[in-house]
């Protein structure tokens, strides 16, 4: 009888060990993806697009008494350059600073009033720099944002002579907004619109008049490389 009891106990122990081993082998595979804050960090990029502005040249001096001013005339052309910035991401919200400098050919002329003649009045934006803050809302890979700051522009202007006057850099405020898309880890593409209501008025010593530049609109597209964290995937 005792031998039968010992045999039964051994058999039950064997089945219990097999069941426990089966339970341990049944632990399921799990993949946990932890998304870092991909918008945090430095970034550099390139951007280019199209610009449009409004210029005006007011004739000054006794020699031009009674001569009409140019009135407003339109400028248009390309703009392209480089961008650098830094973003901080707090949950969904992102704040940052961005600067850019671009070459430009936003050009226009008029032969109206005092600008009539063989040499029309002409104004061209040849370079543009902006320094701005940005505030965005991150929806995963997409981030719409608003931006604002200051803008500096270099102009060339002509009236009544064949030489291009080059006023000192003119400055004004700039506002705008855009959408940025993180299409690959550390790589993003953006589309943005910037508006400069008015630059200061320049009075070049070699130009017979004052130059006013205002209502400058910029539509730009760009690509940025981010030095921040890429998404991290952990496997268990």
C-alpha positions as CSV (number, residue, x, y, z in Angstrom):
1,X,0.0,0.0,0.0
2,X,2.8,2.4,0.9
3,X,4.5,1.6,-2.4
4,X,1.3,2.5,-4.3
5,X,1.0,5.8,-2.4
6,X,4.6,6.8,-3.2
7,X,4.1,6.0,-6.9
8,X,0.9,8.1,-7.1
9,X,2.7,11.1,-5.4
10,X,5.6,10.8,-7.9
11,X,3.2,10.8,-10.8
12,X,1.3,13.8,-9.5
13,X,4.5,15.7,-9.1
14,X,5.5,15.0,-12.7
15,X,2.3,16.3,-14.0
16,X,2.5,19.4,-11.8
17,X,6.0,20.2,-13.1
18,X,4.9,19.8,-16.8
19,X,2.0,22.2,-16.2
20,X,4.2,24.8,-14.6
21,X,6.7,24.6,-17.5
22,X,3.8,25.1,-19.9
23,X,2.7,28.2,-18.1
24,X,6.1,29.7,-18.2
25,X,6.5,29.1,-21.9
26,X,3.2,30.8,-22.6
27,X,4.4,34.3,-21.7
28,X,3.3,36.4,-24.7
29,X,5.7,38.6,-26.8
30,X,5.2,42.3,-26.3
31,X,6.5,45.3,-28.1
32,X,6.4,48.6,-26.3
33,X,7.0,51.8,-28.3
34,X,8.0,54.9,-26.3
35,X,7.9,58.1,-28.3
36,X,10.5,60.6,-27.2
37,X,10.1,64.4,-27.7
38,X,11.2,64.5,-31.4
39,X,10.7,68.2,-31.7
40,X,13.2,69.1,-28.9
41,X,16.7,70.1,-30.0
42,X,18.7,72.0,-32.5
43,X,17.9,71.9,-36.2
44,X,19.3,73.3,-39.4
45,X,17.8,73.4,-42.9
46,X,17.2,75.1,-46.2
47,X,14.2,77.0,-47.4
48,X,13.1,78.8,-50.5
49,X,10.0,80.2,-52.2
50,X,8.4,83.3,-53.6
51,X,8.0,86.8,-52.3
52,X,5.9,89.8,-53.1
53,X,6.1,93.4,-51.8
54,X,5.1,97.0,-52.3
55,X,7.6,99.9,-52.8
56,X,7.3,103.6,-53.1
57,X,9.8,106.3,-54.0
58,X,9.1,109.9,-52.8
59,X,11.0,112.6,-54.7
60,X,12.7,115.1,-52.5
61,X,14.7,118.3,-52.9
62,X,14.1,121.7,-54.6
63,X,15.0,120.4,-58.0
64,X,12.0,118.0,-57.9
65,X,9.4,120.6,-56.7
66,X,6.1,119.8,-58.4
67,X,7.3,116.4,-59.6
68,X,4.9,113.6,-58.6
69,X,6.0,110.7,-56.5
70,X,6.1,107.2,-57.9
71,X,3.1,105.9,-56.0
72,X,3.0,102.3,-54.9
73,X,4.4,99.7,-57.3
74,X,4.6,95.9,-57.0
75,X,7.7,93.8,-56.6
76,X,7.9,90.0,-57.0
77,X,10.5,87.3,-57.2
78,X,12.3,84.4,-55.6
79,X,13.9,83.9,-52.2
80,X,16.2,81.1,-50.9
81,X,18.5,80.5,-48.0
82,X,19.4,78.7,-44.8
83,X,17.7,78.2,-41.4
84,X,18.8,77.4,-37.9
85,X,16.8,77.0,-34.7
86,X,16.0,75.3,-31.4
87,X,12.7,73.9,-30.1
88,X,11.6,72.7,-26.7
89,X,8.7,70.3,-26.6
90,X,6.4,70.1,-23.5
91,X,3.9,67.3,-24.1
92,X,1.9,68.6,-27.0
93,X,3.2,72.1,-27.0
94,X,6.5,73.3,-28.6
95,X,8.2,76.6,-28.2
96,X,11.4,77.7,-30.0
97,X,13.5,80.3,-31.7
98,X,14.5,80.4,-35.3
99,X,16.7,82.5,-37.5
100,X,17.3,82.5,-41.3
101,X,19.2,84.4,-43.9
102,X,18.3,84.4,-47.6
103,X,19.4,85.7,-50.9
104,X,16.5,87.3,-52.8
105,X,15.5,88.9,-56.1
106,X,12.2,90.5,-55.2
107,X,12.1,93.2,-57.9
108,X,9.8,95.8,-59.3
109,X,9.7,99.2,-61.1
110,X,7.4,101.9,-62.3
111,X,7.4,104.8,-64.8
112,X,4.6,106.6,-63.1
113,X,4.7,110.4,-62.5
114,X,8.2,111.5,-61.4
115,X,9.5,108.2,-62.5
116,X,8.7,108.7,-66.2
117,X,11.6,108.7,-68.5
118,X,14.3,106.5,-69.9
119,X,15.2,105.2,-66.4
120,X,12.2,104.2,-64.3
121,X,12.1,104.0,-60.5
122,X,13.1,100.6,-59.4
123,X,13.5,98.8,-56.0
124,X,14.8,95.3,-55.4
125,X,15.1,93.3,-52.2
126,X,18.5,91.5,-52.5
127,X,18.7,89.7,-49.1
128,X,16.5,89.1,-46.1
129,X,17.1,88.0,-42.5
130,X,14.6,87.2,-39.9
131,X,14.8,86.3,-36.2
132,X,11.6,84.9,-34.7
133,X,10.0,82.9,-31.9
134,X,7.8,79.9,-32.7
135,X,4.9,78.3,-30.8
136,X,3.5,75.0,-32.1
137,X,1.1,72.2,-31.2
138,X,2.5,68.7,-31.9
139,X,0.1,66.1,-33.2
140,X,2.5,63.3,-33.5
141,X,4.5,63.8,-36.7
142,X,2.6,67.1,-37.6
143,X,3.1,70.5,-35.9
144,X,1.2,73.6,-37.0
145,X,2.8,76.8,-35.6
146,X,2.6,80.5,-35.4
147,X,5.7,82.7,-35.5
148,X,6.8,86.3,-35.1
149,X,9.8,88.6,-34.6
150,X,11.9,91.0,-36.6
151,X,13.1,91.2,-40.2
152,X,16.0,92.9,-41.9
153,X,16.3,93.5,-45.6
154,X,18.9,94.9,-48.0
155,X,17.6,97.0,-50.9
156,X,18.9,98.3,-54.2
157,X,17.0,101.3,-55.7
158,X,17.3,103.3,-58.9
159,X,15.8,106.6,-60.0
160,X,17.1,109.2,-62.6
161,X,20.5,107.4,-62.8
162,X,21.9,104.1,-63.9
163,X,23.6,103.3,-60.5
164,X,22.0,101.2,-57.9
165,X,21.8,102.9,-54.6
166,X,22.2,100.5,-51.6
167,X,20.6,101.8,-48.4
168,X,21.6,100.5,-45.1
169,X,19.6,97.4,-44.0
170,X,16.0,98.3,-43.3
171,X,14.1,96.5,-40.5
172,X,10.6,95.8,-39.5
173,X,8.3,93.3,-37.7
174,X,7.3,90.0,-39.1
175,X,4.5,87.6,-38.3
176,X,3.3,84.3,-39.8
177,X,2.5,80.6,-39.4
178,X,3.1,77.3,-41.0
179,X,3.0,73.5,-40.8
180,X,5.9,71.2,-40.2
181,X,5.9,67.4,-40.8
182,X,8.4,64.9,-39.4
183,X,8.4,62.6,-42.4
184,X,11.5,60.6,-41.2
185,X,13.2,60.3,-37.8
186,X,15.1,63.6,-37.4
187,X,13.9,64.9,-40.8
188,X,11.0,67.4,-41.3
189,X,9.5,69.3,-44.2
190,X,7.7,72.6,-43.7
191,X,5.5,75.1,-45.5
192,X,5.1,78.6,-44.1
193,X,3.8,82.1,-44.8
194,X,5.5,85.3,-43.4
195,X,4.2,88.8,-43.6
196,X,6.1,92.0,-43.0
197,X,3.7,95.0,-42.7
198,X,6.3,97.7,-43.1
199,X,10.1,98.4,-43.2
200,X,11.5,101.7,-42.1
201,X,12.0,104.4,-44.7
202,X,15.5,104.8,-46.2
203,X,17.0,108.0,-47.6
204,X,20.1,107.1,-49.5
205,X,22.5,110.0,-50.0
206,X,23.0,109.2,-53.7
207,X,19.3,108.8,-54.5
208,X,16.9,111.7,-55.3
209,X,14.2,110.5,-52.9
210,X,13.0,108.3,-50.0
211,X,12.4,104.6,-50.4
212,X,9.6,102.9,-48.5
213,X,9.2,99.1,-48.5
214,X,6.0,97.5,-47.1
215,X,3.5,94.7,-47.3
216,X,6.1,92.0,-48.0
217,X,4.6,88.5,-48.2
218,X,6.8,85.4,-48.3
219,X,5.6,81.8,-49.1
220,X,8.4,79.4,-48.4
221,X,9.0,75.6,-48.3
222,X,11.9,73.9,-46.5
223,X,13.5,70.8,-45.2
224,X,15.1,70.6,-41.7
225,X,17.4,68.1,-40.0
226,X,16.8,67.8,-36.2
227,X,19.5,66.8,-33.8
228,X,17.0,65.7,-31.1
229,X,15.8,62.3,-30.0
230,X,14.3,59.8,-32.5
231,X,11.5,57.5,-31.5
232,X,12.7,54.6,-29.3
233,X,11.3,51.0,-29.6
234,X,11.8,48.5,-26.8
235,X,11.1,44.8,-27.2
236,X,10.2,42.3,-24.4
